[in-house]
Amino acid sequence: MPVDANRVILTGENSFLRLSEKDGANNTTDASHWRILFSPAGPGHVLYLKSELTEGQSRIYSDNIALARWLQQTVQGMLNPDLKDTSIPVIDAVFDKSGDMRSYWTEHVHAVDAEIDLTWYDTGDPLLVHTQPNEPPANRPYGVCTVLIPVTGTRLTVNGVQARGRAWPREREGRPFSTCALAFSESWTEAR
């Protein structure tokens, strides 16, 4: 089997919710949940959340502040440039999960100021995505190999209040996809 020539900079999970009230409208919630097994900043969890439930402000929850900052300066900052701002406070949190992705998956975040639950359900067929660093047309400085599992059912709650909006169906290279997905077995690379 061929070996990817690039340097692996992290491996873990990065499931996301992008909710809006109308298809194509601005997102009412953007949530990026990371469970990292390996990175230069060590293992840990991070939730980047911006929603009407956070009054439109970005919030960062983590059990590893060094990891949260490293992701902001690398992959997460590339995916969402608004999150490159390292003056956004990182709120200490405890993370756990429940469910079975065949029926539902919930990530639980417990912090001083919030109890947050992110739930994905009604899963579709997984897609294996593999891109190289600096690959056209995106020319992103990082490559990724990940299993994306699209979902059409979602729920995000903060202190028991449910976020507005929903997932919307999409296509990715002719296959059914969604604005929300579970992303397991995710590894990001950079050119050597």
C-alpha positions in Angstrom: 0.0 0.0 0.0 1.3 3.5 -0.8 2.2 5.7 2.1 1.1 9.4 2.1 4.3 11.4 1.7 3.0 14.3 3.9 3.6 14.9 7.6 0.6 13.9 9.8 -0.2 16.9 12.1 -3.3 15.5 13.9 -5.6 12.6 14.0 -9.0 12.3 15.7 -12.5 13.5 14.9 -14.1 16.8 13.8 -17.9 16.5 13.6 -19.8 19.7 12.7 -23.2 21.3 12.7 -24.1 24.1 10.3 -27.7 25.0 10.9 -29.8 27.6 9.1 -33.6 28.4 9.1 -33.8 28.4 5.3 -31.8 26.5 2.8 -28.9 28.7 1.6 -29.5 31.3 4.3 -26.7 32.4 6.7 -26.0 29.9 9.4 -27.7 30.4 12.7 -25.4 28.0 14.3 -21.8 26.9 13.5 -20.4 24.2 15.7 -17.1 22.4 15.2 -16.4 19.6 17.7 -12.9 18.1 17.9 -11.8 14.9 19.7 -8.1 14.7 19.1 -6.0 11.6 19.7 -2.7 13.0 18.4 -1.3 16.5 17.7 1.7 18.6 18.6 -0.4 20.1 21.4 -1.4 16.7 22.8 -4.8 15.0 22.9 -8.0 16.6 24.0 -11.4 18.0 23.0 -12.4 21.4 21.7 -15.8 22.9 20.8 -15.9 26.0 18.7 -19.5 27.4 18.8 -21.2 30.4 17.4 -25.0 30.6 17.5 -28.0 32.7 18.4 -27.7 30.8 21.7 -24.3 32.5 22.2 -25.7 35.9 21.1 -23.8 35.5 17.9 -20.4 35.5 19.7 -17.8 32.8 19.2 -17.2 30.6 22.3 -14.5 28.1 22.7 -14.7 25.2 25.2 -11.8 22.8 25.8 -10.1 20.5 28.2 -6.7 21.4 26.6 -6.2 25.1 26.0 -2.9 24.5 24.1 -4.8 22.3 21.7 -7.6 24.9 21.2 -5.0 27.6 20.4 -2.9 25.3 18.1 -6.1 24.4 16.1 -6.9 28.1 15.8 -3.5 28.8 14.4 -3.7 25.9 12.0 -6.5 23.8 10.7 -9.6 25.4 12.5 -8.3 28.9 11.6 -8.0 27.8 8.0 -11.5 26.4 8.0 -13.0 29.4 9.7 -10.8 32.5 9.6 -12.9 34.2 12.3 -11.6 31.7 14.8 -7.9 32.7 14.3 -8.6 35.3 17.0 -6.7 34.0 20.0 -8.2 36.7 22.2 -11.4 34.7 22.3 -11.4 33.1 25.8 -11.1 29.3 26.2 -13.6 28.0 28.7 -12.6 24.9 30.7 -14.9 22.0 30.0 -15.4 18.3 30.4 -16.5 16.2 27.4 -18.2 12.9 27.0 -20.3 11.2 24.4 -23.2 8.7 24.0 -25.0 6.9 21.3 -24.3 4.7 18.3 -23.8 6.4 15.0 -26.2 4.0 13.3 -29.0 5.6 15.2 -27.8 8.8 16.9 -24.6 10.4 18.3 -24.4 13.0 21.1 -21.4 15.0 22.3 -21.9 16.4 25.8 -19.9 19.5 26.9 -20.0 20.4 30.6 -18.7 23.9 31.6 -19.2 26.4 34.4 -21.5 28.6 32.2 -23.2 26.0 30.0 -24.4 22.5 29.5 -24.2 21.8 25.7 -25.4 18.8 23.8 -24.8 18.3 20.1 -26.8 15.5 18.5 -26.6 14.0 15.0 -29.2 11.4 13.7 -30.7 10.1 10.5 -27.3 9.2 9.1 -26.5 8.6 5.5 -23.8 6.6 3.7 -20.2 7.5 4.7 -17.9 9.1 2.2 -14.1 8.7 2.4 -12.5 12.0 1.5 -8.7 12.4 0.8 -7.1 15.6 -0.3 -3.5 16.7 -0.5 -1.9 19.9 0.9 -2.0 22.7 -1.6 -4.2 20.7 -4.0 -6.3 22.8 -6.5 -8.9 24.1 -6.6 -8.9 25.0 -2.9 -5.1 25.3 -2.5 -5.5 24.7 1.3 -2.2 24.4 3.1 -3.4 21.2 4.7 -4.6 17.9 3.4 -7.1 15.6 5.0 -8.2 12.0 5.0 -11.5 11.5 6.7 -14.7 9.5 6.9 -17.7 11.9 6.6 -21.1 10.6 7.6 -23.8 13.0 6.4 -26.8 13.5 8.7 -30.2 15.1 8.1 -31.3 15.2 11.7 -29.6 17.4 14.3 -30.1 19.1 17.6 -27.9 21.5 19.5 -29.0 22.7 23.0 -27.3 25.1 25.4 -28.7 24.9 28.9 -31.7 23.0 27.6 -32.6 25.6 24.9 -32.6 24.3 21.4 -30.9 26.2 18.6 -32.9 27.3 15.6 -32.3 26.0 12.2 -31.7 22.6 10.7 -29.4 20.5 8.5 -29.9 20.9 4.7 -29.2 18.2 2.1 -26.3 18.7 -0.3 -24.3 16.7 -2.8 -20.6 16.1 -2.7 -19.2 14.8 -6.0 -22.6 13.4 -7.0 -23.2 11.7 -3.6 -25.8 12.6 -1.0 -24.3 14.9 1.7 -25.5 17.5 4.2 -24.6 20.8 5.9 -24.0 18.6 9.0 -21.8 15.5 9.4 -20.0 13.2 11.8 -16.3 13.2 10.8 -14.5 10.1 12.2 -11.1 8.8 11.5 -9.9 12.2 10.5 -6.2 13.0 9.9 -4.8 16.3 8.7 -1.4 16.6 6.9 1.0 19.3 5.7 3.7 19.0 3.1 7.1 18.0 4.3 
